[in-house]
Structure formats: C-alpha cells, structure tokens
Amino acid sequence: MEREFIRVRSAKDILITLILIAAGGIMVALPTSQAINVAGFFLIFAGLLLGIILKTGYKDTESGINYFKKERFFAQSLRDDIARKIESNLKGINLAEEDKGNGLRLDIYYSKAAGKAFIQLFEYIPYKYEPCTKMYEHTLTDAAELSRK
C-alpha cells in the first residue's frame, strides 16, 4: 500500500495561534489608547485566521504518526543517481548539487518520535511533479543529513 500523508496542524502552529490571540486580548483589555486596542483586534483576527489556514505538519494516514516535511530540489540530470541512492545509501546523495535546478524534487517526511523517514523522488512534468520512484522507508539516523534545514 502506498503511503499517504495529509496536512495537519503542528504544535508550533497551535502555539503561534494562541500567542497571537492572547497578545491581542491583552492589548484590547488594557486601558490604553484606542490605537493599541485596534492593533489588539488585528492581532486577534490574525491569530484566528492563522488558526484556520496554518497547517505545516503531516500525518501518516496508516499509522497516525505526525511528520515534518522537507523538500530538496535538484537538476534533472541527477535523476538516475538520486533514484538509485535513495533505495539503499542516502549518504551518497551530494547536497552540494541542491538548488542547481528544479527538475527533480526530493520529498522527505521525517519524525523524531517514530525515528523514521520516508523519501520519494518526483520529476517535473509540465505543470506538476509526478512520482518517479516509490516511497522508501529509512531510519531517521540514515536520513538525518537530508532532513536538516
């Protein structure tokens, strides 16, 4: 069965939303000038809006584990090399070649809690990225270099 990841709210998203709403509420509640009260209402509105649209986490539909996603882009000429290396040896992928083209997209879904990483290579075919490899499961220690920011 093919892995499927859906977008969900991460703890960071919830924290940002709560901080904006709380800061706006404090600004509105304090007896200060009208300009500060208006700014507080804008912060509350921004917090509510971000609470609705901000989803930076990913959840595996099969296991329910939350993951983070990292995308790396490579030139089209590296397709066979990267496809061969994600099957077995992730350490062989040369990150110095990253961002020298965008014909390939390497998606890395990783979870520190589960200690797993799922990696798939996509190829740009006009107007969208199509998968050119299946999803491979690796340990997080093997994929640590790829999942760094």
DSSP file with accessible surface (Angstrom, degrees, kcal/mol):
  #  RESIDUE AA STRUCTURE BP1 BP2  ACC     N-H-->O    O-->H-N    N-H-->O    O-->H-N    TCO  KAPPA ALPHA  PHI   PSI    X-CA   Y-CA   Z-CA
    1    1 A M              0   0  192      0, 0.0     2,-0.2     0, 0.0     0, 0.0   0.000 360.0 360.0 360.0 136.9    0.0    0.0    0.0
    2    2 A E        -     0   0  106      1,-0.1     2,-0.1   132,-0.0   132,-0.0  -0.532 360.0-114.5 -75.7 135.9    1.3    3.5   -0.9
    3    3 A R        -     0   0   47     -2,-0.2     2,-0.4   132,-0.1    -1,-0.1  -0.461  30.5-163.1 -69.0 142.1    1.9    5.8    2.0
    4    4 A E        -     0   0  113     -2,-0.1    57,-2.4     2,-0.0     2,-0.4  -0.996   4.2-165.2-131.0 132.0   -0.3    8.9    2.2
    5    5 A F  E     -A   60   0A  27     -2,-0.4     2,-0.3    55,-0.2    55,-0.2  -0.953   4.0-163.8-117.0 133.3    0.3   12.0    4.2
    6    6 A I  E     -A   59   0A  76     53,-2.2    53,-2.8    -2,-0.4     2,-0.3  -0.866  28.1-104.7-115.0 151.4   -2.3   14.6    5.0
    7    7 A R  E     +A   58   0A 139     -2,-0.3     2,-0.3    51,-0.2    51,-0.3  -0.551  46.0 167.3 -76.7 135.9   -1.6   18.1    6.2
    8    8 A V  E     -A   57   0A  27     49,-2.4    49,-2.3    -2,-0.3     2,-0.4  -0.904  41.6 -88.1-139.0 167.7   -2.4   18.8    9.9
    9    9 A R        -     0   0  101     -2,-0.3     2,-0.1    46,-0.2    46,-0.1  -0.659  41.9-148.7 -80.0 130.9   -1.7   21.5   12.4
   10   10 A S     >  -     0   0   13     -2,-0.4     4,-2.0     1,-0.1     5,-0.2  -0.429  29.8-102.9 -90.3 171.0    1.6   21.0   14.3
   11   11 A A  H  > S+     0   0   83      1,-0.2     4,-2.4     2,-0.2     5,-0.2   0.866 123.6  56.5 -61.5 -35.4    2.2   22.1   17.9
   12   12 A K  H  > S+     0   0  143      2,-0.2     4,-2.4     1,-0.2    -1,-0.2   0.902 105.2  50.9 -63.8 -40.3    4.1   25.1   16.5
   13   13 A D  H  > S+     0   0    4      2,-0.2     4,-2.2     1,-0.2    -2,-0.2   0.925 111.7  46.8 -63.3 -44.2    1.0   26.2   14.5
   14   14 A I  H  X S+     0   0   84     -4,-2.0     4,-2.6     1,-0.2     5,-0.2   0.910 111.6  51.6 -65.1 -41.0   -1.2   26.0   17.6
   15   15 A L  H  X S+     0   0  102     -4,-2.4     4,-2.5     2,-0.2     5,-0.2   0.926 109.3  49.4 -63.2 -43.8    1.3   27.9   19.7
   16   16 A I  H  X S+     0   0   65     -4,-2.4     4,-2.3     1,-0.2     5,-0.2   0.933 112.2  49.1 -60.9 -44.9    1.6   30.7   17.2
   17   17 A T  H  X S+     0   0   18     -4,-2.2     4,-2.3     1,-0.2    -2,-0.2   0.940 112.6  46.7 -60.9 -47.7   -2.2   31.0   17.0
   18   18 A L  H  X S+     0   0  105     -4,-2.6     4,-2.7     1,-0.2     5,-0.2   0.888 111.3  51.6 -65.1 -38.1   -2.6   31.0   20.8
   19   19 A I  H  X S+     0   0   99     -4,-2.5     4,-2.8    -5,-0.2     5,-0.2   0.927 111.0  47.6 -65.1 -43.8    0.2   33.6   21.3
   20   20 A L  H  X S+     0   0   39     -4,-2.3     4,-2.4    -5,-0.2    -2,-0.2   0.929 114.6  45.8 -63.9 -43.1   -1.4   36.0   18.7
   21   21 A I  H  X S+     0   0   52     -4,-2.3     4,-2.6    -5,-0.2    -2,-0.2   0.928 115.1  46.9 -66.6 -43.1   -4.8   35.7   20.2
   22   22 A A  H  X S+     0   0   55     -4,-2.7     4,-2.5     2,-0.2    -2,-0.2   0.926 112.9  48.6 -65.1 -44.0   -3.5   36.1   23.8
   23   23 A A  H  X S+     0   0   39     -4,-2.8     4,-2.3    -5,-0.2    -1,-0.2   0.919 113.4  47.7 -63.1 -41.7   -1.4   39.1   22.9
   24   24 A G  H  X S+     0   0    0     -4,-2.4     4,-2.1    -5,-0.2    -2,-0.2   0.910 110.8  51.4 -64.8 -40.9   -4.3   40.7   21.1
   25   25 A G  H  X S+     0   0   30     -4,-2.6     4,-2.4     1,-0.2    -2,-0.2   0.897 110.4  48.6 -62.8 -40.6   -6.6   40.0   24.0
   26   26 A I  H  X S+     0   0  104     -4,-2.5     4,-2.0     2,-0.2    -1,-0.2   0.921 110.6  51.1 -65.0 -42.3   -4.2   41.6   26.4
   27   27 A M  H  < S+     0   0   50     -4,-2.3     5,-0.3     1,-0.2    -2,-0.2   0.872 113.9  44.5 -64.6 -35.1   -3.8   44.7   24.2
   28   28 A V  H  < S+     0   0   42     -4,-2.1    -1,-0.2     1,-0.2    -2,-0.2   0.892 113.7  49.8 -74.4 -38.8   -7.6   45.1   24.0
   29   29 A A  H  < S+     0   0   81     -4,-2.4    -2,-0.2    -5,-0.2    -1,-0.2   0.799  91.4  89.4 -73.8 -29.5   -8.2   44.5   27.7
   30   30 A L  S  < S-     0   0   92     -4,-2.0     2,-2.1    -5,-0.2     7,-0.0  -0.432  87.7-116.0 -70.8 143.1   -5.6   47.0   29.0
   31   31 A P  S    S+     0   0  132      0, 0.0     2,-0.2     0, 0.0    -1,-0.1  -0.525  70.8 125.3 -79.3  79.8   -6.8   50.6   29.5
   32   32 A T        -     0   0   64     -2,-2.1     5,-0.0    -5,-0.3    -5,-0.0  -0.565  64.6 -52.4-122.4-169.2   -4.5   52.1   26.8
   33   33 A S     >  -     0   0   68     -2,-0.2     4,-1.6     1,-0.1     3,-0.3  -0.139  50.6-110.5 -67.6 164.0   -5.0   54.3   23.8
   34   34 A Q  H  > S+     0   0  156      1,-0.2     4,-2.4     2,-0.2     5,-0.2   0.841 115.5  61.2 -65.5 -32.9   -7.5   53.5   21.1
   35   35 A A  H  > S+     0   0   72      1,-0.2     4,-2.3     2,-0.2    -1,-0.2   0.897 104.3  48.7 -63.3 -38.7   -4.7   52.7   18.6
   36   36 A I  H  > S+     0   0   72     -3,-0.3     4,-2.2     2,-0.2    -1,-0.2   0.891 109.8  52.3 -69.1 -37.5   -3.4   49.9   20.8
   37   37 A N  H  X S+     0   0   43     -4,-1.6     4,-2.0     2,-0.2    -2,-0.2   0.914 109.9  48.4 -63.3 -41.9   -6.9   48.5   21.1
   38   38 A V  H  X S+     0   0   64     -4,-2.4     4,-2.1     2,-0.2    -2,-0.2   0.918 110.4  51.2 -64.1 -42.9   -7.3   48.4   17.3
   39   39 A A  H  X S+     0   0   39     -4,-2.3     4,-2.2     1,-0.2    -1,-0.2   0.896 107.9  54.0 -62.1 -36.7   -3.9   46.8   17.0
   40   40 A G  H  X S+     0   0    0     -4,-2.2     4,-2.4     2,-0.2    -1,-0.2   0.906 106.5  50.9 -62.7 -42.1   -5.1   44.2   19.5
   41   41 A F  H  X S+     0   0  122     -4,-2.0     4,-2.6     1,-0.2    -1,-0.2   0.897 109.3  51.4 -62.9 -38.5   -8.2   43.4   17.4
   42   42 A F  H  X S+     0   0  139     -4,-2.1     4,-2.8     2,-0.2    -2,-0.2   0.892 109.1  50.5 -65.3 -38.3   -6.0   43.0   14.4
   43   43 A L  H  X S+     0   0   51     -4,-2.2     4,-2.6     2,-0.2    -2,-0.2   0.909 110.8  48.9 -64.9 -41.6   -3.8   40.5   16.3
   44   44 A I  H  X S+     0   0   41     -4,-2.4     4,-2.5     2,-0.2     5,-0.2   0.939 113.0  47.6 -62.1 -45.5   -6.8   38.5   17.4
   45   45 A F  H  X S+     0   0  129     -4,-2.6     4,-2.7     1,-0.2    -2,-0.2   0.927 112.2  49.2 -61.4 -44.2   -8.1   38.5   13.8
   46   46 A A  H  X S+     0   0   35     -4,-2.8     4,-2.8     1,-0.2     5,-0.2   0.907 110.9  50.8 -62.9 -40.3   -4.7   37.4   12.5
   47   47 A G  H  X S+     0   0    0     -4,-2.6     4,-2.1     2,-0.2    -1,-0.2   0.916 112.1  46.0 -63.0 -44.1   -4.5   34.6   15.2
   48   48 A L  H  X S+     0   0   96     -4,-2.5     4,-1.3     2,-0.2    -2,-0.2   0.916 113.6  49.3 -64.8 -41.7   -7.9   33.3   14.3
   49   49 A L  H  X S+     0   0   79     -4,-2.7     4,-2.2     1,-0.2     3,-0.5   0.935 112.7  46.5 -64.1 -45.1   -7.1   33.4   10.6
   50   50 A L  H  X S+     0   0   54     -4,-2.8     4,-2.6     1,-0.2    -1,-0.2   0.864 106.7  59.7 -65.3 -34.0   -3.8   31.6   11.0
   51   51 A G  H  < S+     0   0   17     -4,-2.1    -1,-0.2    -5,-0.2    -2,-0.2   0.832 110.4  42.7 -61.8 -30.2   -5.6   29.1   13.2
   52   52 A I  H  < S+     0   0  117     -4,-1.3    -2,-0.2    -3,-0.5    -1,-0.2   0.905 127.1  25.9 -81.4 -43.3   -7.8   28.2   10.3
   53   53 A I  H  < S+     0   0  113     -4,-2.2     2,-0.6    -5,-0.1    -2,-0.2   0.693  92.0  98.8-101.0 -18.3   -5.3   28.1    7.5
   54   54 A L     <  +     0   0   42     -4,-2.6     2,-0.3    -5,-0.2   -44,-0.1  -0.605  36.2 151.7 -82.2 113.5   -1.9   27.3    9.0
   55   55 A K        +     0   0   76     -2,-0.6   -46,-0.2   -46,-0.1    -4,-0.0  -0.850   3.2 153.0-140.2 101.3   -1.1   23.6    8.6
   56   56 A T        +     0   0   58     -2,-0.3    13,-0.4   -48,-0.1     2,-0.2   0.481  51.4  83.1-109.7  -3.7    2.6   22.8    8.5
   57   57 A G  E     -A    8   0A   3    -49,-2.3   -49,-2.4    11,-0.1     2,-0.4  -0.528  62.9-145.7 -96.2 166.4    2.6   19.2    9.9
   58   58 A Y  E     -AB   7  67A  30      9,-2.4     9,-4.2   -51,-0.3     2,-0.4  -0.995   6.1-155.3-132.8 138.8    1.9   16.0    8.0
   59   59 A K  E     -AB   6  66A  77    -53,-2.8   -53,-2.2    -2,-0.4     2,-0.5  -0.954  19.1-127.7-118.3 132.1    0.1   12.9    9.4
   60   60 A D  E  >  -A    5   0A   0      5,-2.4     4,-2.6    -2,-0.4   -55,-0.2  -0.662  16.5-151.1 -73.4 120.1    0.6    9.3    8.1
   61   61 A T  T  4 S+     0   0   61    -57,-2.4    -1,-0.2    -2,-0.5   -56,-0.1   0.787  91.5  51.5 -67.5 -24.8   -3.0    8.1    7.4
   62   62 A E  T  4 S+     0   0  107    -58,-0.4    -1,-0.2     1,-0.1   -57,-0.1   0.936 127.1  16.6 -77.6 -47.9   -1.9    4.5    8.0
   63   63 A S  T  4 S-     0   0   59      2,-0.1    -2,-0.2     0, 0.0    -1,-0.1   0.655  91.4-129.0-102.4 -19.8   -0.2    4.8   11.4
   64   64 A G     <  +     0   0   39     -4,-2.6     2,-0.3     1,-0.3    -3,-0.1   0.564  57.0 145.0  82.2   7.0   -1.5    8.3   12.6
   65   65 A I        -     0   0   52     -5,-0.2    -5,-2.4     1,-0.1     2,-0.3  -0.608  48.9-123.8 -81.6 139.0    2.1    9.5   13.4
   66   66 A N  E     -B   59   0A  88     -2,-0.3     2,-0.3    -7,-0.2    -7,-0.3  -0.639  32.4-176.3 -84.2 140.3    2.9   13.1   12.8
   67   67 A Y  E     -B   58   0A   2     -9,-4.2    -9,-2.4    -2,-0.3     2,-0.3  -0.871  21.7-132.4-130.6 159.7    5.8   14.0   10.4
   68   68 A F  E     -C  110   0B  99     42,-2.8    42,-2.5    -2,-0.3     2,-0.4  -0.813  24.7-136.1-105.4 156.4    7.6   17.1    9.2
   69   69 A K  E     -C  109   0B  48    -13,-0.4     2,-0.4    -2,-0.3    40,-0.2  -0.939  18.1-176.2-120.3 137.8    8.3   17.6    5.5
   70   70 A K  E     -C  108   0B  46     38,-2.5    38,-2.7    -2,-0.4     2,-0.4  -0.997   9.7-159.2-127.6 132.5   11.5   18.8    3.9
   71   71 A E  E     -C  107   0B  71     -2,-0.4     2,-0.4    36,-0.2    36,-0.2  -0.939   7.2-173.8-112.9 135.2   11.7   19.4    0.1
   72   72 A R  E     -C  106   0B  15     34,-2.0    34,-3.5    -2,-0.4     2,-0.4  -0.988  11.5-148.0-127.1 139.9   15.0   19.5   -1.8
   73   73 A F  E     +C  105   0B  51     -2,-0.4    26,-2.8    32,-0.2    27,-0.3  -0.880  18.1 175.2-114.4 140.1   15.4   20.4   -5.4
   74   74 A F  E     -C  104   0B   1     30,-2.0    30,-2.2    -2,-0.4    29,-0.5  -0.894  36.3 -87.9-136.1 165.0   17.9   19.0   -7.9
   75   75 A A    >   -     0   0   21     22,-0.5     3,-1.7    -2,-0.3    26,-0.1  -0.385  37.7-117.1 -73.1 151.0   18.8   19.2  -11.6
   76   76 A Q  G >  S+     0   0   77      1,-0.3     3,-1.7     2,-0.2    -1,-0.1   0.799 108.7  70.2 -59.1 -30.6   17.1   16.8  -13.9
   77   77 A S  G 3  S+     0   0  110      1,-0.3    -1,-0.3     2,-0.1     4,-0.3   0.688  92.2  59.2 -65.3 -16.4   20.5   15.2  -14.9
   78   78 A L  G <> S+     0   0   32     -3,-1.7     4,-2.7     1,-0.2     5,-0.3   0.348  73.1 107.9 -94.0   8.7   20.8   13.7  -11.4
   79   79 A R  H <> S+     0   0   81     -3,-1.7     4,-2.6     1,-0.2     5,-0.2   0.917  80.6  40.5 -55.4 -55.7   17.6   11.6  -11.7
   80   80 A D  H  > S+     0   0  113     -3,-0.3     4,-2.1     1,-0.2    -1,-0.2   0.903 116.2  51.3 -64.1 -39.8   19.1    8.1  -12.1
   81   81 A D  H  > S+     0   0   45     -4,-0.3     4,-2.0     2,-0.2    -2,-0.2   0.945 114.6  41.3 -63.4 -48.7   21.8    8.8   -9.5
   82   82 A I  H  X S+     0   0    4     -4,-2.7     4,-2.3     1,-0.2     5,-0.2   0.920 113.0  54.2 -68.0 -41.4   19.4   10.0   -6.8
   83   83 A A  H  X S+     0   0   18     -4,-2.6     4,-0.6    -5,-0.3    -1,-0.2   0.898 111.1  46.4 -59.9 -39.1   16.8    7.3   -7.5
   84   84 A R  H >X S+     0   0  144     -4,-2.1     4,-0.7    -5,-0.2     3,-0.5   0.901 113.3  49.2 -70.1 -38.0   19.5    4.6   -7.1
   85   85 A K  H 3< S+     0   0   54     -4,-2.0     3,-0.5     1,-0.2    -2,-0.2   0.811 102.4  58.9 -76.9 -29.1   20.8    6.2   -3.9
   86   86 A I  H 3< S+     0   0    0     -4,-2.3    -1,-0.2     1,-0.2    -2,-0.2   0.705  97.8  63.9 -75.3 -14.4   17.5    6.6   -2.1
   87   87 A E  H << S-     0   0  111     -4,-0.6    -1,-0.2    -3,-0.5    -2,-0.2   0.865 130.7 -14.3 -70.5 -35.8   16.9    2.9   -2.4
   88   88 A S  S  < S+     0   0   92     -4,-0.7     2,-0.7    -3,-0.5    -3,-0.1   0.654 126.9  40.9-134.2 -56.8   19.9    2.0   -0.2
   89   89 A N    >   +     0   0   88     -5,-0.3     3,-1.1    -4,-0.2     4,-0.2  -0.806  45.0 173.7-115.9  96.7   22.6    4.5    0.7
   90   90 A L  G >  S+     0   0   10     -2,-0.7     3,-1.5     1,-0.2    -1,-0.2   0.745  75.5  71.6 -71.6 -22.6   21.3    8.0    1.5
   91   91 A K  G 3  S+     0   0  142      1,-0.3    -1,-0.2    -6,-0.1    -5,-0.1   0.733  87.1  66.3 -67.5 -18.0   24.8    9.2    2.5
   92   92 A G  G <  S+     0   0   26     -3,-1.1     2,-0.4    -7,-0.2    -1,-0.3   0.583  72.8 107.8 -80.3  -8.8   25.8    9.1   -1.2
   93   93 A I    <   -     0   0   11     -3,-1.5     2,-0.9    -4,-0.2     3,-0.0  -0.578  69.5-136.3 -74.6 124.2   23.5   12.0   -2.2
   94   94 A N    >   -     0   0   84     -2,-0.4     3,-1.3     1,-0.2     4,-0.1  -0.700  18.4-172.2 -85.9 105.6   25.5   15.1   -2.9
   95   95 A L  G >  S+     0   0   36     -2,-0.9     3,-1.3     1,-0.3    -1,-0.2   0.609  78.1  76.4 -75.3 -10.4   23.8   18.0   -1.3
   96   96 A A  G 3  S+     0   0   67      1,-0.2    -1,-0.3    -3,-0.0    -2,-0.1   0.752  90.2  58.1 -68.5 -21.2   26.2   20.4   -2.9
   97   97 A E  G X  S+     0   0   65     -3,-1.3     3,-1.0     2,-0.0   -22,-0.5   0.459  82.5 118.3 -85.5  -1.9   24.2   19.8   -6.1
   98   98 A E  T <  S+     0   0   39     -3,-1.3   -24,-0.2     1,-0.2     4,-0.1  -0.320  73.6  16.9 -68.0 147.8   21.0   21.0   -4.5
   99   99 A D  T 3  S+     0   0  116    -26,-2.8    -1,-0.2     2,-0.3   -25,-0.2   0.722  87.2 113.6  62.9  26.1   19.2   24.1   -5.9
  100  100 A K  S <  S-     0   0  130     -3,-1.0     2,-0.3   -27,-0.3   -26,-0.1   0.194  91.9  -9.6-103.1  14.1   21.1   23.9   -9.2
  101  101 A G        -     0   0   29    -28,-0.2    -2,-0.3   -26,-0.1    -1,-0.3  -0.888  57.0-133.5 169.8 166.0   17.8   23.1  -11.0
  102  102 A N        +     0   0  106     -2,-0.3   -27,-0.2   -29,-0.1    -4,-0.0   0.058  69.9 108.8-130.6  30.0   14.3   22.3  -10.1
  103  103 A G  S    S+     0   0   14    -29,-0.5    21,-2.9    20,-0.1     2,-0.4   0.728  83.0  44.3 -74.8 -21.6   13.6   19.3  -12.5
  104  104 A L  E     -CD  74 123B   0    -30,-2.2   -30,-2.0    19,-0.2     2,-0.4  -0.966  65.9-164.1-125.8 142.7   13.6   16.9   -9.5
  105  105 A R  E     -CD  73 122B  42     17,-2.5    17,-2.9    -2,-0.4     2,-0.6  -0.994   5.7-158.6-126.6 126.2   12.0   17.3   -6.1
  106  106 A L  E     -CD  72 121B   0    -34,-3.5   -34,-2.0    -2,-0.4     2,-0.5  -0.922  10.7-158.9-105.3 113.3   13.1   15.0   -3.2
  107  107 A D  E     -CD  71 120B   1     13,-2.7    13,-1.9    -2,-0.6     2,-0.5  -0.834   7.5-171.8 -95.2 128.6   10.4   14.9   -0.5
  108  108 A I  E     -CD  70 119B   0    -38,-2.7   -38,-2.5    -2,-0.5     2,-0.6  -0.976   5.3-171.3-122.6 115.4   11.5   13.8    3.0
  109  109 A Y  E     +CD  69 118B  24      9,-2.9     9,-3.0    -2,-0.5     2,-0.3  -0.943  20.1 175.9-102.3 121.7    8.9   13.1    5.6
  110  110 A Y  E     -CD  68 117B  17    -42,-2.5   -42,-2.8    -2,-0.6     2,-0.4  -0.950  21.3-169.4-135.2 148.8   10.6   12.6    9.0
  111  111 A S  E  >> - D   0 116B   5      5,-2.2     4,-1.5    -2,-0.3     5,-1.0  -0.978  11.7-164.3-137.0 121.7    9.5   12.1   12.6
  112  112 A K  T  45S+     0   0  169     -2,-0.4    -1,-0.1     2,-0.2    28,-0.1   0.859  94.3  55.7 -70.2 -35.0   11.9   12.2   15.5
  113  113 A A  T  45S+     0   0  102      1,-0.2    -1,-0.2   -47,-0.2   -46,-0.1   0.907 117.0  33.9 -64.8 -42.0    9.3   10.4   17.7
  114  114 A A  T  45S-     0   0   36    -48,-0.2    -1,-0.2     2,-0.2    -2,-0.2   0.681  99.6-134.9 -86.2 -20.3    9.0    7.5   15.4
  115  115 A G  T  <5 +     0   0   32     -4,-1.5    25,-2.1     1,-0.3    26,-0.3   0.762  64.5 120.1  71.0  25.8   12.6    7.5   14.3
  116  116 A K  E   < -DE 111 139B  62     -5,-1.0    -5,-2.2    23,-0.3     2,-0.3  -0.848  44.5-166.4-122.8 158.4   11.6    7.1   10.7
  117  117 A A  E     -DE 110 138B   0     21,-2.5    21,-3.0    -2,-0.3     2,-0.5  -0.994   7.4-156.2-141.3 137.5   11.9    8.9    7.4
  118  118 A F  E     -DE 109 137B   3     -9,-3.0    -9,-2.9    -2,-0.3     2,-0.4  -0.964  15.6-169.6-114.4 131.6   10.0    8.4    4.2
  119  119 A I  E     +DE 108 136B   0     17,-2.6    17,-2.9    -2,-0.5     2,-0.3  -0.971  10.4 170.7-128.7 135.3   11.6    9.5    1.0
  120  120 A Q  E     -D  107   0B  16    -13,-1.9   -13,-2.7    -2,-0.4     2,-0.4  -0.998  22.9-138.3-144.0 142.3   10.3    9.8   -2.5
  121  121 A L  E     -D  106   0B   0     -2,-0.3    11,-2.6    13,-0.3    12,-1.1  -0.835  18.2-166.7-102.8 134.7   11.7   11.4   -5.7
  122  122 A F  E     -DF 105 131B  24    -17,-2.9   -17,-2.5    -2,-0.4     2,-0.4  -0.921   8.4-148.2-120.1 148.0    9.4   13.4   -8.0
  123  123 A E  E     -DF 104 130B  40      7,-3.2     7,-3.0    -2,-0.4     2,-0.6  -0.931  22.7-118.2-116.2 137.2   10.1   14.6  -11.6
  124  124 A Y  E     + F   0 129B 102    -21,-2.9     5,-0.2    -2,-0.4   -22,-0.0  -0.633  32.9 176.0 -79.3 119.0    8.7   17.8  -13.0
  125  125 A I  E >   - F   0 128B  81      3,-2.7     3,-2.5    -2,-0.6    -2,-0.0  -0.989  58.2 -66.1-118.2 131.5    6.5   17.2  -16.0
  126  126 A P  T 3  S+     0   0   89      0, 0.0    -1,-0.1     0, 0.0     3,-0.0   0.218 121.1   3.6 -33.3 123.9    4.9   20.4  -17.2
  127  127 A Y  T 3  S+     0   0  216     -3,-0.0     2,-0.3     0, 0.0    -3,-0.0   0.227 129.3  31.9  84.8  -6.6    2.6   21.9  -14.6
  128  128 A K  E <  S-F  125   0B 126     -3,-2.5    -3,-2.7    -5,-0.0     2,-0.5  -0.983  76.7-105.6-166.8 162.5    3.1   19.3  -11.9
  129  129 A Y  E     -F  124   0B  52     -2,-0.3    -5,-0.2    -5,-0.2   -25,-0.1  -0.828  32.9-162.5 -94.2 127.9    5.6   17.0  -10.2
  130  130 A E  E     -F  123   0B  67     -7,-3.0    -7,-3.2    -2,-0.5     2,-0.1  -0.888  27.0-106.4-109.1 139.7    5.0   13.3  -10.9
  131  131 A P  E     +F  122   0B  68      0, 0.0    -9,-0.3     0, 0.0     3,-0.1  -0.407  33.3 177.5 -65.0 134.7    6.5   10.5   -8.7
  132  132 A C        +     0   0   31    -11,-2.6     2,-0.3     1,-0.1   -10,-0.2   0.385  68.7  34.4-117.3  -1.4    9.4    8.7  -10.4
  133  133 A T  S    S-     0   0   21    -12,-1.1    -1,-0.1     3,-0.0     2,-0.1  -0.944  86.1-106.4-138.4 165.1   10.2    6.4   -7.5
  134  134 A K        -     0   0  131     -2,-0.3     2,-0.4     1,-0.1   -13,-0.3  -0.350  50.3 -83.8 -81.3 172.3    8.2    4.6   -4.9
  135  135 A M        -     0   0   28    -15,-0.1     2,-0.4    -2,-0.1   -15,-0.2  -0.668  47.1-157.6 -80.6 126.7    8.2    5.8   -1.3
  136  136 A Y  E     -E  119   0B  39    -17,-2.9   -17,-2.6    -2,-0.4     2,-0.5  -0.879   6.6-140.8-108.8 139.8   11.2    4.3    0.6
  137  137 A E  E     +E  118   0B 102     -2,-0.4     2,-0.3   -19,-0.2   -19,-0.2  -0.841  28.1 166.0-100.6 132.1   11.4    4.0    4.4
  138  138 A H  E     -E  117   0B  22    -21,-3.0   -21,-2.5    -2,-0.5     2,-0.1  -0.913  40.0 -96.5-134.0 164.5   14.7    4.7    6.2
  139  139 A T  E  >  -E  116   0B  66     -2,-0.3     4,-1.7   -23,-0.2     3,-0.3  -0.480  34.7-117.7 -77.3 156.5   15.7    5.3    9.8
  140  140 A L  T  4 S+     0   0   31    -25,-2.1     4,-0.5     1,-0.2     7,-0.2   0.847 114.2  58.7 -66.2 -30.6   16.0    8.9   10.9
  141  141 A T  T >4 S+     0   0  106    -26,-0.3     3,-0.6     1,-0.2     4,-0.3   0.888 107.0  47.4 -66.5 -36.0   19.7    8.4   11.6
  142  142 A D  T 34 S+     0   0   71     -3,-0.3     3,-0.3     1,-0.2    -1,-0.2   0.867 118.7  40.5 -68.8 -36.1   20.2    7.5    7.9
  143  143 A A  T 3X S+     0   0    0     -4,-1.7     4,-2.0     1,-0.2    -1,-0.2   0.313  83.2 106.3 -96.0   9.7   18.2   10.4    6.7
  144  144 A A  H <> S+     0   0   30     -3,-0.6     4,-0.7    -4,-0.5    -1,-0.2   0.885  78.4  51.3 -58.7 -42.0   19.5   12.9    9.2
  145  145 A E  H >4 S+     0   0  108     -3,-0.3     3,-0.5    -4,-0.3    -1,-0.2   0.902 112.8  45.7 -63.6 -39.6   21.6   14.8    6.6
  146  146 A L  H 34 S+     0   0    3      1,-0.2    -1,-0.2    -4,-0.2    -2,-0.2   0.821 110.2  52.8 -74.4 -31.0   18.7   15.2    4.2
  147  147 A S  H 3< S+     0   0   12     -4,-2.0    -1,-0.2    -7,-0.2    -2,-0.2   0.526  83.1 109.6 -88.1  -2.7   16.2   16.3    6.8
  148  148 A R    <<        0   0  147     -4,-0.7    -3,-0.0    -3,-0.5    -4,-0.0  -0.400 360.0 360.0 -69.5 151.8   18.3   19.1    8.2
  149  149 A K              0   0  181     -2,-0.1    -1,-0.1   -79,-0.0    -2,-0.0  -0.094 360.0 360.0 -72.5 360.0   17.2   22.6    7.4
